[in-house]
């Protein structure tokens, strides 16, 4: 049972904690983290979400993502998600904060309301490769490496196999183009 801190529409804590399922049912604001992992050559790790997920099942997505549990900081949640989903232990200093996005998404015929502030992080790593990743089967079907320019092209073509994160992709690709 995962509890989340309920936020107001400006991202401030309300002092209330609720079950994740209740937060999405009621459309409460909460915090999430998205972590993009990239190699020095510009290859991003992307994950295929489990077919059993309650949102965007069986679709390609960010390297690692998740909710920020009640009482936890964004950076600690990001570190925890990478370790759980990919089996990779990183230090907090490996994470570079990029930006925060405010999302308002209603899916599954209005049953799943995702009003969240999403902190986006980037990890550049030479030590992470397909051989040392252990995926969490409950969360992921698969992972793959894709050059960010190829991913950008795929996203621009509106490939329906990818979770739609238009603003996030735009911000990420702008940053990566200046670095790689």
Secondary structure, 3 states (H helix, E strand, C coil): CCEEEEECCCCCEEEEEEEHHHHHHHCCEEEEEEEEEECCCCEEEEEEECCCCCCCCCCEECCEEEECECCCCHHHHHHHHHHHHHCCCCCHHHCEEEEEEEEEEEECCCCEEEEEEEEEEEEECCCCCHHHCCCCCCCEEEEEEEEHHHHHHHHHCCCCCECCCHHHHHHHHHHHHHHC
